[in-house]
Amino acid sequence: GVHLMDHLFDLYPKMDSSYLQVKVIGLMQVIGTHSITMKELKRFFGLLKSLPGGFRPEHSCFLIDALASMAQKEGPGVFFHLDGKQSGLLVPVIDKWPGSRGYTFLAWVKIGSFVDPKGVPCKPRLYSFLTVDGKGVEAHFDEKRELILYTHNKKGRIQSKSTGKAFNPGVWYLIGIQHSCPGTFSSSEATR
């Protein structure tokens, strides 16, 4: 199907108004920051093609700025804001956790602060997936701002593993946690 970007690329060279062309570039930038295909990216670069005599197109600076802006996007475009006070995502009860193959948890995470409004250090929880009888997995940050992974097994034992790297407040991190289960709760790994 034809997308809005395709219409804008077709419309751009036909415009007589320089003002409108700049506005269309701005619109392409907003749309391209959200999502852009390889075909659309090639068409965008095509707008930068030199004119006869080696001259640059009239709006080259705007086009380059738009491309740079698309490439510099940091963090997710949509997110949940969880303030830590009775906030979280509720999932249905999981009868058998984590199943026979394990799980992968992948999320963009930004911790606003590791200190509560009263100045007391806090340990933000990333997730807690526990069954009624206490088996499952948890992940939270400790006083060193490191992510700690916990495994609660059926014998009531808790195993923990640290990422060993401090997370800075106010910075987006893409966190991937993989837990494999050749045996019951055998290993967890986290990357950032």
Salt bridges, closest charged atoms under 4 A:
ASP6 OD1 - ARG43 NH1 3.60
ASP10 OD1 - ARG43 NH2 2.67
GLU58 OE2 - HIS59 NE2 3.83
ASP133 OD2 - LYS135 NZ 3.58
GLU138 OE2 - ARG125 NH1 2.88
GLU138 OE1 - HIS152 NE2 2.64
GLU143 OE1 - LYS123 NZ 3.56
GLU189 OE2 - LYS161 NZ 2.90
